[in-house]
Amino acid sequence: MENKRADDTRTQDAQGNDSPSDSNKLGPIRRHPYIAAIIAILILLVIAAVVIWWLNARHYEWTDDAFIDARTVTVGAEIAGRITDVAVTDNQPVEAGAVLLRIDDSDYQA
């Protein structure tokens, strides 16, 4: 019976023993919380920078061979003259039949 009690005490000592080797078993995040927080913040900053770059860069076309596919429209006037007023701005959507510009009509008035 004494052997059984001695075995039980050894088992309890092994289970309840708080030795310094237990602190080495903690993960690196629990051992260094400030360094882990700094690394997490840096990772978030890198992700934010990549997202901002992507949101900005996706609006620009680029190519290695200098050819970009696009729809082109030729605008030509039926009469010649000086332009006095431009009614649209760059990249403004316009409807069919809308006035784009006004031509000086002083030659036709004379």
N, C-alpha and C positions, 0 to 999 in steps of 0.2 A: 503494500500500500504506500509505503514511503516513496517508492520509485514512481508511482503514478502521480503523487503530489508534486514531486520534483519536476516531472515532465510537464504538468499543468502550469507550474510557476515559470518554467522556461518559456512555454508557449505564450503566457500572458506577458512576460517581459519582452519577448520578441515582437508581440503585436502592439504593445503600448509604449514602446521605447521611442522617445523623441530625440534621436541622435542628430548630429550635424549633417549626416548624409541625407536626411530628409529634405533639408533646405536646398540641397543641390538638385533634388528631383523636381523642384518647381520649374515651371516653364520660363523661358526668357522674358516673356511679357510681364509676368508677376515679379521677376527679379529686377527688371529695369522698366518701370511703368512710364517714366518721363521720356526715355529714349523711344519706347514703343509709340507714345503719343506723338512725338516729333516725326517719326517715320510715317505714321498714319496721316498726319497733316500734310507732309510732303507728297505722299501718294495722291491725296485729294487735290492738291494744287496742280500736280502734273495732269491729272484727269481733267480738271477744269480748264487748263491751258489747251489741252488737245481738243476739247469740245468747242472752245471759243475759236481756235484756229480753224476747225472744220466748218463751223457756222459761217465764218468769214470767207474761207477759201472756196467753198462750194459754188459761189456766185461767179467765179472767174473761169473762163475756158483757157486751157493750155494744151499745147500739142508739141510733139517733137519734130513733126514734118511740116509745120506751118500751114496746115490746111484745117479749116473749121467748117463744118457743114452748117449752113444757115439759109433761111428763106430770104431772098432778096426781091425787092419790089422797085421797079423803075418808075420814077415820077417825072412826067414831062408836061410842059405847058403847051397849050394849043396856040398861044400867041406869045410874042416876045415883048419884053418891057422890063422896067425897073421894079424891084419888089419894094413896097412901102411898108408892109406890115406882115409879120409872121404870127399866125394864130395858134401855133402849137409849140411845144417844147420837145427836147430830146426824149425819145422812148415813151412818149405819151400815146396811149391807145386812142385811135380815132375811128369813127364810124364812116360807112360809105356815104359819100355826098357831103361830108363836112368840109367847111372852108379851111384850107391849110395856110394860104397866104393871099395877100392882095397885091395886085400889080398896078403901078401908076398909070392912070388912064388919061393923062394930059395930052398925049399924042393923038388919041382918038377923039378927044374933045375939040381939038383944033380942027 
